[in-house]
């Protein structure tokens, strides 16, 4: 594109230069010729008064000499009344041309060696026609023409070079954004999801860059959502897997029981592998639309009905509080259920049988707080646990459970914290903002914590 634009500009500029410079050069040449012959006419006119008065050779020679160009002026007087013809100066024109000028009675020009001559007829007192011949050298006819043509050629060349420079700059301005767009497309096609192009250049290319960046953002978002959906669905499989693992403990001994337990363990490892693989891209959660949400109390009651059966089998004491009245939150029902299943699954997975746990729901003016606590050994390093929740799973944990909870809270403007519960173990606090209001105040958190310390396990 760049060289094509340069070629077009060179062709157009050359045509313009030729269209103007050639006629102008011819005009300059013609003007130089007219100037030379105008000077010759003035010299011939200077001789005319003397010829109209006398035809004496001596007098005419003095007049020709006074004209200042006697070497280039010749006077041809025909014979009349027994007077011989008079020839003054060097004749260059042919006799036929001189006779033709006398006959037609007007000035004419004739080509001679080294230039041209102006033949000017002048009437004598005797009625005869004398001819004044003025020699015009070729150098005088072309005087200044070569310089003028050189100037025109230089101006034309400068215009062509200038057009090339301008076209090159315009080409660069157009080609560079296009090249960046091509490079960005190649990088995106190679899987470099961070590829973006600068939104600069001509309007069309700038709009193309904006569209490309928007497309790249959409691709990243779609891939992240796809991976997150795969990870989320895989993580939800861990809830029934936990039930299967607990049930296999009651199968007793035997080859079939061992095979069942091994199959469940292998299935758990495969699910963990799927979760870790899907978490290669940082998951993103779309904002909940207006009017969407669920009743947190209803979801908590439903999930606790499920987990209470397992708790009873393992001899765990369970307490649920704050679910006796509706609690609307701007969170999808499935997301809240997944978050609760992730936290409760961790309780069953990482605490011994018989360990008590509790779920509390606190409905404030600007936020809803869900607390999941247990009486287990607790978490030695809560910050490391939250780090695993951001995608750096270790110690056999995918970290996706806390990540699901964190994303749910942050999608509303809230957050998640891990601390010590009054039961002696771990307490996970989920702050869910209502209607996109300002984050929960620390004083509110403290009040919730103080109320929580006064609770017991029923």
DAWO-V965024 format. One record per pair of residues at least 24 apart in sequence whose C-alpha atoms are under 8 Angstrom apart, sorted by the first residue. I is the first residue (numbers start at 0). J is the second residue. Records with the same first field share a line. If there is no record, write none. Layout:
# DAWO-V965024
I=J, J
This chain:
# DAWO-V965024
0=170, 174
1=166, 167, 170, 171, 173, 174
2=167, 170
4=166, 167, 170
5=162, 163, 166, 167, 170
8=162, 163, 166
9=159, 162, 163
12=158, 159, 162
13=155, 159
16=155, 158
20=151, 152, 155
24=144, 147, 148, 151
27=144, 147
28=141, 144
31=140, 141, 142, 143, 144
32=139, 140, 141
34=140
35=135, 139, 140
36=117, 135, 140
39=117, 133, 134, 135
40=117, 119, 133
42=66, 133
43=72, 119, 131, 132, 133
46=131
47=121
50=121, 122, 123, 129
51=121, 122, 123, 124
52=123, 124
53=124
56=85, 87
59=87
60=87
71=132, 133, 134, 135
72=131, 132, 133, 134
73=131, 132, 133
74=129, 130, 131, 132
75=129, 130, 131, 132
76=128, 129, 130
77=127, 128, 129
79=125, 127
90=132
91=116, 134
92=116, 132
97=130
100=130
101=128, 129, 130
104=128
113=137
114=138
172=200, 201
173=200, 201, 204
176=200, 204, 205
177=204
180=208, 211
187=215
192=218, 219
220=283
222=280
223=280, 281, 282, 283
224=282, 283, 284
226=277, 278, 280, 282
227=277, 278, 282, 283
229=273, 274, 277
230=273, 274, 275, 277, 278, 399
231=274, 399, 403
233=270, 271, 273, 274
234=270, 271, 274, 341, 399, 400
235=337, 340, 341
236=270
237=267, 270, 344
238=340, 341, 344
240=266, 267
241=344, 347, 348
242=309
271=396, 397
274=397, 399
275=392, 397
278=390
281=390
283=406
284=406, 407, 410
285=410
286=410, 411
287=329, 330, 331, 410
290=329
291=329, 330, 331
292=327, 328, 329, 330, 331, 332
293=327, 328, 329, 330, 331, 332
294=325, 326, 327, 328, 332
295=322, 325, 326, 327, 328, 332, 335
296=321, 322, 323, 324, 325, 326, 360
297=322, 325
298=332, 335, 336
299=336, 339
302=336, 339, 340
306=343
310=353
313=352, 353
314=352, 353, 354
315=352, 353, 354, 355, 356
316=353, 354, 355, 356, 456, 457
317=355, 356, 357, 456, 457
318=356, 357, 358, 456, 457
319=357, 358, 359
320=358, 359, 360
321=359, 360, 361, 362
322=359, 360
326=362, 367
328=367, 431, 432, 433
329=411, 432, 433, 434
330=407, 411
334=407
335=407
337=403
338=400, 401, 403, 404, 407
339=404
341=400, 401, 403, 404
342=371, 400, 401
343=371
345=400
346=373
350=375, 376
351=375
355=422, 456
356=422, 456
357=456
361=447
365=432, 433, 434, 436, 437, 439
366=430, 431, 432, 433, 439
367=430, 431, 432, 433
368=428, 429, 430, 431
369=428, 429, 430
370=426, 427, 428, 429
371=426, 427, 428
372=420, 422, 424, 425, 426, 427
373=420, 422, 423, 424, 425, 426
374=420, 422, 423, 424, 425
375=423, 424, 425
376=423, 424, 425
377=419, 423, 424, 425
378=424, 425
381=417, 418
385=417
404=429
405=429
407=431
408=432
411=435
412=436, 437, 438
413=438, 439
420=452
421=451, 452, 454, 455
422=455, 456
